[in-house]
Amino acid sequence: MAFSNQFVCSHPGELDTLSADILKQYADRRFFAISGPMGAGKTTFIKSLCKNLQVIDNVSSPTFSIVNEYRTESGARIYHFDMYRIKSPEELFDIGYEEYFYSGNYCFLEWPELVQNILPLEIIEIKIEVSPTGSERIFTVSELLPKV
């Protein structure tokens, strides 16, 4: 079952408000799967989410390391994954992905479609699309729940 909302971001300055609204709306959720074409702004959006969560570390794409760990002002941990270079799910088993995914800490995952079979059952899926003019980003936010 999925419930979804759509948001349009016309200016980069709107991104912090949008990410704050999403975090507030899904305050009890910790796993966010973010997809979109190359250059759509997945990492930029995650930077904004982390800013709203008061991350004190430098937020950057974990393309080569697969996962980055950040700390917030309160000492909480946040995990940022980039699955773009993953060749097989075994690579995630090698880094102990379950400890991250099921830690209860925020997990932000780029390119989730590449590891669809190992994602948690309850996630917030955020699809970013670029408008035909390239001037806007359309965010479709879906709350995916297990089938009962």
Backbone as a chain_set.jsonl record, in Angstrom:
{"seq": "MAFSNQFVCSHPGELDTLSADILKQYADRRFFAISGPMGAGKTTFIKSLCKNLQVIDNVSSPTFSIVNEYRTESGARIYHFDMYRIKSPEELFDIGYEEYFYSGNYCFLEWPELVQNILPLEIIEIKIEVSPTGSERIFTVSELLPKV", "coords": {"N": [[0.847, -1.166, 0.0], [0.49, 2.253, -0.752], [0.847, 5.705, -0.07], [0.824, 8.891, -1.462], [2.348, 12.105, -2.096], [2.812, 15.101, -3.983], [5.302, 17.482, -4.769], [6.51, 20.596, -5.93], [9.52, 22.082, -6.704], [10.742, 25.106, -7.373], [12.878, 26.74, -7.057], [16.199, 26.708, -5.782], [16.327, 27.676, -3.151], [13.985, 26.896, -1.983], [14.277, 24.316, -1.234], [15.187, 23.625, 1.389], [12.947, 24.196, 2.954], [11.105, 22.412, 1.852], [12.356, 19.919, 2.437], [12.333, 20.044, 5.229], [9.575, 20.023, 5.695], [8.924, 17.448, 4.754], [10.394, 15.822, 6.518], [9.058, 16.48, 8.863], [6.433, 15.652, 8.29], [6.804, 12.911, 8.085], [7.801, 12.083, 10.574], [8.108, 9.86, 12.203], [9.395, 8.014, 10.693], [12.341, 6.432, 9.363], [13.745, 5.552, 7.149], [14.605, 6.488, 3.986], [14.235, 6.304, 0.607], [15.683, 7.49, -2.224], [15.2, 8.403, -5.481], [15.972, 9.1, -8.936], [16.886, 10.613, -12.089], [20.342, 10.856, -13.207], [21.919, 13.726, -12.026], [19.605, 14.95, -11.128], [19.405, 15.887, -8.559], [19.62, 14.397, -6.205], [21.662, 14.005, -4.204], [21.979, 16.666, -3.403], [19.456, 17.13, -2.327], [19.538, 15.338, -0.17], [21.564, 16.544, 1.294], [20.161, 18.786, 2.127], [18.152, 17.602, 3.719], [19.827, 16.603, 5.732], [20.878, 18.996, 6.719], [18.576, 20.068, 7.911], [18.295, 18.214, 9.904], [20.307, 18.892, 11.532], [23.0, 18.129, 11.023], [26.456, 17.988, 11.633], [28.677, 17.305, 10.236], [30.487, 17.262, 7.078], [28.489, 16.837, 4.306], [28.462, 14.638, 1.68], [28.51, 12.944, -1.503], [28.453, 9.431, -1.267], [29.551, 7.867, -3.347], [31.82, 6.252, -3.988], [32.495, 5.058, -1.576], [30.23, 3.778, -0.784], [28.731, 4.055, 1.643], [28.235, 6.809, 3.803], [28.756, 8.116, 7.023], [27.23, 10.363, 9.195], [27.205, 12.811, 11.827], [24.937, 14.353, 14.103], [24.205, 17.496, 15.773], [23.314, 16.674, 18.257], [24.559, 14.271, 18.539], [23.489, 12.058, 17.296], [23.437, 9.479, 14.788], [23.54, 9.444, 11.23], [22.956, 7.805, 8.193], [24.121, 7.654, 4.893], [23.635, 6.381, 1.82], [24.88, 5.382, -1.389], [23.983, 3.695, -4.109], [24.816, 3.48, -6.694], [27.156, 2.348, -7.852], [27.015, -0.286, -7.119], [27.353, -3.66, -7.787], [26.293, -6.087, -7.101], [24.002, -7.484, -4.676], [25.511, -8.758, -2.737], [27.707, -7.181, -2.174], [26.661, -5.339, -0.395], [26.055, -6.987, 1.736], [28.627, -7.555, 2.527], [29.451, -5.167, 3.719], [27.874, -5.113, 5.9], [25.188, -4.173, 5.782], [22.703, -4.499, 7.07], [22.99, -3.739, 9.733], [23.09, -0.994, 9.479], [20.664, -0.341, 8.073], [18.667, -1.24, 9.831], [19.098, 0.072, 12.187], [17.647, 2.031, 13.45], [18.356, 4.589, 13.125], [18.397, 7.513, 10.99], [18.368, 6.712, 7.562], [19.42, 7.452, 4.403], [19.031, 6.757, 1.075], [20.435, 6.612, -2.051], [19.691, 5.789, -5.449], [17.931, 3.486, -5.056], [16.588, 1.594, -6.575], [18.404, -0.211, -7.536], [18.888, -2.042, -5.583], [16.525, -3.165, -4.781], [15.405, -5.552, -3.727], [16.385, -5.892, -1.138], [15.556, -3.895, 0.508], [14.12, -2.336, 3.42], [10.795, -3.131, 4.665], [9.049, -1.014, 5.24], [9.188, 2.074, 3.948], [10.027, 5.459, 3.042], [9.577, 6.634, -0.026], [11.114, 8.673, -2.346], [10.799, 10.225, -5.297], [12.528, 12.009, -7.674], [11.965, 14.19, -10.262], [12.93, 15.924, -13.215], [11.718, 18.89, -14.552], [10.4, 19.49, -17.896], [11.53, 21.898, -18.821], [13.723, 22.052, -17.278], [13.947, 23.735, -15.158], [12.572, 23.233, -12.843], [12.078, 20.966, -10.093], [10.37, 18.025, -9.524], [8.986, 16.456, -6.849], [7.955, 13.391, -5.833], [6.51, 11.94, -3.173], [6.19, 9.02, -1.471], [4.662, 6.909, 0.878], [5.526, 3.821, 1.623], [4.088, 0.893, 2.609], [4.006, -2.329, 4.203], [2.226, -5.038, 2.66], [-0.821, -6.223, 3.949]], "CA": [[0.0, 0.0, 0.0], [1.286, 3.466, -0.815], [0.199, 7.0, -0.035], [1.837, 9.777, -2.014], [2.159, 13.54, -2.253], [3.73, 15.645, -4.967], [5.756, 18.831, -4.471], [7.318, 21.195, -6.992], [10.548, 22.99, -6.193], [11.091, 25.979, -8.49], [14.081, 27.513, -6.742], [16.989, 25.98, -4.777], [16.033, 28.183, -1.821], [12.796, 26.211, -1.47], [14.622, 22.937, -0.889], [15.248, 23.439, 2.844], [11.567, 24.171, 3.449], [10.534, 21.143, 1.404], [12.921, 18.796, 3.208], [11.824, 20.166, 6.605], [8.182, 19.575, 5.676], [8.909, 15.99, 4.596], [10.837, 15.24, 7.787], [7.984, 16.682, 9.845], [5.298, 14.811, 7.921], [7.166, 11.51, 8.312], [8.682, 12.173, 11.737], [8.322, 8.542, 12.815], [10.057, 7.132, 9.727], [13.796, 6.622, 9.356], [14.379, 5.05, 5.929], [14.169, 7.259, 2.838], [14.835, 5.845, -0.644], [15.587, 8.648, -3.112], [15.578, 8.027, -6.843], [15.832, 10.124, -9.97], [17.97, 10.51, -13.066], [21.623, 11.488, -12.907], [21.852, 15.186, -12.051], [18.299, 15.459, -10.686], [19.56, 16.571, -7.282], [19.455, 13.474, -5.074], [22.626, 14.334, -3.149], [21.636, 18.009, -2.929], [18.288, 16.974, -1.463], [19.991, 14.692, 1.067], [22.265, 17.594, 2.043], [19.136, 19.618, 2.749], [17.593, 16.807, 4.81], [20.827, 16.571, 6.806], [20.92, 20.347, 7.307], [17.41, 20.174, 8.786], [18.517, 17.316, 11.037], [21.429, 19.498, 12.254], [24.244, 17.394, 10.829], [27.619, 18.864, 11.787], [29.713, 16.837, 9.319], [30.354, 17.594, 5.665], [27.653, 15.858, 3.609], [28.894, 14.466, 0.295], [28.068, 11.689, -2.108], [29.278, 8.258, -0.952], [29.593, 7.053, -4.56], [32.878, 5.248, -3.976], [32.547, 4.366, -0.291], [28.89, 3.194, -0.653], [27.998, 4.648, 2.764], [28.857, 7.825, 4.65], [28.113, 8.289, 8.322], [27.279, 11.731, 9.681], [26.747, 13.059, 13.206], [24.157, 15.569, 14.314], [24.61, 18.266, 16.947], [22.978, 15.898, 19.46], [25.339, 13.04, 18.557], [22.82, 10.984, 16.555], [24.072, 9.065, 13.533], [22.743, 9.402, 10.008], [23.665, 7.047, 7.168], [23.838, 8.089, 3.521], [24.092, 5.349, 0.892], [24.784, 5.591, -2.831], [24.046, 2.35, -4.68], [25.076, 3.581, -8.129], [28.239, 1.462, -8.291], [26.804, -1.645, -6.603], [27.234, -4.669, -8.848], [25.461, -7.185, -6.605], [23.626, -7.314, -3.266], [26.557, -9.302, -1.871], [28.559, -6.07, -1.74], [26.038, -4.755, 0.787], [26.24, -7.946, 2.828], [30.016, -7.419, 2.964], [29.627, -4.002, 4.602], [26.958, -5.234, 7.032], [24.122, -3.197, 5.561], [21.574, -4.683, 7.991], [23.238, -2.936, 10.929], [22.727, 0.378, 9.142], [19.253, -0.248, 7.688], [17.776, -1.538, 10.951], [19.679, 0.686, 13.38], [16.746, 3.014, 14.044], [18.852, 5.908, 12.737], [18.027, 7.9, 9.637], [19.105, 6.179, 6.419], [19.053, 8.045, 3.119], [19.587, 5.84, 0.083], [20.339, 7.007, -3.456], [19.62, 4.691, -6.418], [17.378, 2.305, -4.385], [16.103, 0.598, -7.529], [19.461, -1.188, -7.793], [18.919, -3.019, -4.473], [15.113, -3.225, -4.387], [15.051, -6.778, -2.993], [16.85, -5.938, 0.253], [15.095, -2.714, 1.234], [13.144, -2.607, 4.488], [9.405, -3.182, 4.221], [8.417, 0.299, 5.381], [10.116, 3.13, 3.547], [9.519, 6.644, 2.369], [10.188, 6.676, -1.354], [11.073, 10.016, -2.914], [11.229, 10.231, -6.699], [12.786, 13.36, -8.151], [11.927, 14.336, -11.71], [13.295, 17.244, -13.708], [10.688, 19.387, -15.471], [10.89, 19.584, -19.282], [12.362, 23.09, -19.009], [14.91, 21.905, -16.438], [13.976, 24.762, -14.119], [11.875, 22.772, -11.637], [12.195, 19.569, -9.677], [9.098, 17.506, -9.022], [9.226, 15.437, -5.836], [6.809, 12.548, -5.49], [6.845, 11.307, -1.916], [5.248, 7.922, -1.199], [4.883, 6.114, 2.081], [5.292, 2.439, 1.249], [3.824, 0.056, 3.773], [3.868, -3.733, 3.818], [0.871, -5.53, 2.393], [-1.351, -7.035, 5.055]], "C": [[0.897, 1.235, 0.0], [0.383, 4.69, -0.761], [1.223, 7.978, -0.574], [1.363, 11.219, -2.102], [3.155, 14.021, -3.293], [4.023, 17.102, -4.638], [6.603, 19.317, -5.642], [8.262, 22.197, -6.349], [11.053, 23.818, -7.379], [12.411, 26.711, -8.297], [14.865, 26.751, -5.674], [16.722, 26.428, -3.344], [14.819, 27.526, -1.181], [13.101, 24.816, -0.922], [14.648, 22.693, 0.617], [13.859, 23.379, 3.461], [10.903, 22.849, 3.084], [11.053, 19.975, 2.232], [12.454, 18.847, 4.66], [10.385, 19.671, 6.693], [8.086, 18.055, 5.574], [9.34, 15.315, 5.892], [9.761, 15.363, 8.862], [6.813, 15.749, 9.557], [5.558, 13.337, 8.23], [8.123, 11.395, 9.497], [8.986, 10.825, 12.374], [9.041, 7.579, 11.888], [11.541, 7.448, 9.657], [14.469, 6.19, 8.062], [13.766, 5.75, 4.719], [14.951, 6.807, 1.606], [14.597, 6.931, -1.695], [16.085, 8.271, -4.498], [15.337, 9.194, -7.794], [16.989, 9.989, -10.935], [19.244, 11.198, -12.579], [21.46, 13.003, -13.035], [20.536, 15.788, -11.59], [18.383, 16.191, -9.359], [19.378, 15.685, -6.059], [20.392, 13.829, -3.923], [22.335, 15.721, -2.573], [20.439, 17.948, -1.985], [18.683, 16.333, -0.136], [20.782, 15.682, 1.92], [21.265, 18.479, 2.779], [18.449, 18.884, 3.905], [18.541, 16.817, 6.008], [20.959, 17.929, 7.49], [19.772, 20.511, 8.293], [17.517, 19.267, 10.004], [19.733, 17.746, 11.869], [22.697, 18.645, 12.211], [25.405, 18.377, 10.895], [28.761, 18.472, 10.853], [29.457, 17.344, 7.903], [29.565, 16.483, 4.977], [28.084, 15.822, 2.148], [28.452, 13.102, -0.216], [29.009, 10.544, -1.74], [29.421, 7.314, -2.148], [30.646, 5.953, -4.491], [32.94, 4.465, -2.668], [31.263, 3.593, 0.003], [28.102, 3.828, 0.484], [28.867, 5.69, 3.464], [28.061, 7.892, 5.946], [28.315, 9.729, 8.759], [26.785, 11.774, 11.123], [25.952, 14.353, 13.248], [24.7, 16.297, 15.536], [24.361, 17.491, 18.236], [23.741, 14.581, 19.552], [24.681, 11.865, 17.845], [23.574, 10.688, 15.257], [23.056, 9.065, 12.401], [23.592, 8.706, 8.956], [23.171, 7.456, 5.785], [24.475, 7.074, 2.579], [23.955, 5.825, -0.543], [25.021, 4.232, -3.484], [24.443, 2.332, -6.148], [26.119, 2.578, -8.623], [28.104, 0.022, -7.783], [26.599, -2.599, -7.774], [26.332, -5.825, -8.419], [25.123, -6.921, -5.139], [24.688, -7.846, -2.297], [27.498, -8.208, -1.369], [27.989, -5.402, -0.484], [26.142, -5.686, 1.984], [27.65, -7.801, 3.402], [30.231, -6.234, 3.887], [28.667, -4.045, 5.792], [25.793, -4.268, 6.958], [22.987, -3.304, 6.576], [21.745, -3.857, 9.267], [22.878, -1.473, 10.698], [21.218, 0.503, 8.941], [18.318, -0.378, 8.887], [18.272, -0.97, 12.275], [18.698, 1.596, 14.124], [17.189, 4.441, 13.767], [18.352, 6.236, 11.338], [18.956, 7.238, 8.63], [18.544, 6.835, 5.166], [19.778, 7.265, 2.04], [19.345, 6.368, -1.323], [20.4, 5.762, -4.339], [19.05, 3.409, -5.784], [16.917, 1.214, -5.34], [17.144, -0.484, -7.826], [19.55, -2.265, -6.715], [17.509, -3.251, -3.917], [14.792, -4.413, -3.483], [15.501, -6.808, -1.54], [16.429, -4.712, 1.067], [14.144, -3.119, 2.351], [11.715, -2.556, 3.939], [8.711, -1.829, 4.261], [9.425, 1.385, 5.063], [9.335, 4.344, 3.055], [10.293, 6.718, 1.058], [10.009, 8.081, -1.917], [11.65, 9.946, -4.321], [11.354, 11.679, -7.141], [12.787, 13.333, -9.673], [12.318, 15.76, -12.059], [12.218, 17.666, -14.704], [11.26, 19.482, -16.884], [11.778, 20.802, -19.534], [13.663, 23.015, -18.219], [14.957, 22.868, -15.276], [13.308, 24.335, -12.819], [12.207, 21.308, -11.362], [10.85, 19.169, -9.097], [9.427, 16.345, -8.1], [7.931, 14.682, -5.588], [7.214, 11.733, -4.278], [5.77, 10.279, -1.604], [5.657, 7.203, 0.071], [4.517, 4.674, 1.705], [5.173, 1.598, 2.511], [3.686, -1.391, 3.321], [2.411, -4.093, 3.563], [0.428, -6.404, 3.545], [-2.365, -8.034, 4.564]], "O": [[1.932, 1.263, 0.666], [-0.705, 4.703, -1.337], [2.389, 7.912, -0.185], [0.169, 11.511, -2.172], [4.218, 13.425, -3.468], [3.125, 17.863, -4.277], [7.323, 18.538, -6.265], [7.852, 23.044, -5.556], [11.709, 23.291, -8.277], [12.99, 27.234, -9.248], [14.264, 26.201, -4.751], [16.876, 25.635, -2.415], [14.647, 27.594, 0.036], [12.277, 24.216, -0.231], [14.176, 21.653, 1.077], [13.619, 22.603, 4.386], [10.22, 22.241, 3.907], [10.273, 19.134, 2.679], [12.206, 17.802, 5.263], [10.015, 18.985, 7.645], [7.251, 17.442, 6.24], [8.72, 14.342, 6.32], [9.577, 14.455, 9.672], [6.267, 15.129, 10.47], [4.639, 12.602, 8.594], [9.132, 10.693, 9.425], [10.021, 10.668, 13.021], [9.276, 6.431, 12.264], [11.953, 8.59, 9.865], [15.662, 6.437, 7.889], [12.569, 5.628, 4.457], [16.177, 6.914, 1.565], [13.453, 7.253, -2.017], [17.236, 7.873, -4.673], [14.602, 10.134, -7.491], [17.974, 9.317, -10.631], [19.216, 12.014, -11.657], [20.93, 13.497, -14.03], [20.359, 17.005, -11.65], [17.531, 17.027, -9.058], [19.018, 16.175, -4.988], [19.948, 13.941, -2.78], [22.44, 15.916, -1.362], [20.413, 18.634, -0.963], [18.201, 16.752, 0.917], [20.678, 15.658, 3.146], [21.499, 18.874, 3.922], [18.194, 19.479, 4.952], [18.118, 17.011, 7.148], [21.133, 17.999, 8.706], [19.966, 21.035, 9.39], [16.891, 19.533, 11.029], [20.137, 17.044, 12.796], [23.375, 18.462, 13.222], [25.358, 19.454, 10.299], [29.716, 19.233, 10.696], [28.359, 17.793, 7.575], [29.939, 15.313, 5.062], [28.074, 16.844, 1.462], [28.069, 12.225, 0.558], [30.225, 10.67, -1.885], [29.413, 6.095, -1.978], [30.378, 4.825, -4.903], [33.393, 3.321, -2.658], [31.223, 2.821, 0.961], [26.917, 4.116, 0.317], [30.06, 5.486, 3.686], [26.839, 7.74, 5.949], [29.426, 10.256, 8.704], [26.05, 10.896, 11.575], [26.245, 15.312, 12.535], [25.555, 15.773, 16.249], [25.111, 17.633, 19.201], [23.593, 13.848, 20.53], [25.258, 10.779, 17.794], [24.258, 11.553, 14.71], [21.884, 8.733, 12.584], [24.788, 8.97, 8.832], [21.971, 7.586, 5.545], [25.697, 6.924, 2.542], [23.037, 6.574, -0.877], [26.122, 3.686, -3.419], [24.411, 1.278, -6.784], [25.969, 2.02, -9.71], [28.997, -0.796, -8.003], [25.763, -2.358, -8.645], [25.688, -6.463, -9.251], [25.859, -6.224, -4.441], [24.743, -7.41, -1.147], [28.026, -8.303, -0.261], [28.739, -4.954, 0.382], [26.299, -5.231, 3.117], [27.847, -7.911, 4.612], [31.105, -6.281, 4.753], [28.646, -3.12, 6.604], [25.447, -3.621, 7.946], [22.368, -2.293, 6.909], [20.772, -3.339, 9.816], [22.415, -0.792, 11.612], [20.57, 1.347, 9.559], [17.291, 0.298, 8.951], [17.917, -1.461, 13.347], [18.902, 1.895, 15.3], [16.495, 5.393, 14.123], [17.936, 5.349, 10.592], [20.172, 7.206, 8.816], [17.343, 6.778, 4.905], [21.0, 7.126, 2.083], [18.202, 6.55, -1.741], [21.085, 4.794, -4.008], [19.635, 2.34, -5.959], [16.859, 0.042, -4.967], [16.795, -1.558, -8.316], [20.212, -3.285, -6.908], [17.336, -3.501, -2.724], [13.984, -4.284, -2.563], [15.049, -7.662, -0.777], [16.897, -4.52, 2.189], [13.444, -4.126, 2.244], [11.472, -1.997, 2.869], [7.876, -1.533, 3.407], [10.388, 1.597, 5.8], [8.158, 4.26, 2.706], [11.517, 6.847, 1.05], [8.899, 8.61, -1.96], [12.829, 9.649, -4.512], [10.422, 12.472, -7.006], [13.513, 12.557, -10.295], [12.068, 16.689, -11.292], [11.85, 16.898, -15.593], [12.477, 19.549, -17.052], [12.681, 20.747, -20.368], [14.586, 23.797, -18.445], [15.898, 22.835, -14.484], [13.461, 25.006, -11.798], [12.558, 20.539, -12.256], [10.268, 19.887, -8.284], [10.063, 15.374, -8.507], [6.93, 15.27, -5.18], [8.145, 10.93, -4.342], [4.591, 10.612, -1.486], [6.833, 6.927, 0.305], [3.347, 4.354, 1.497], [6.059, 1.603, 3.365], [3.295, -1.653, 2.183], [1.495, -3.531, 4.164], [1.194, -7.22, 4.057], [-2.912, -8.799, 5.357]]}, "num_chains": 1, "name": "protein.A"}
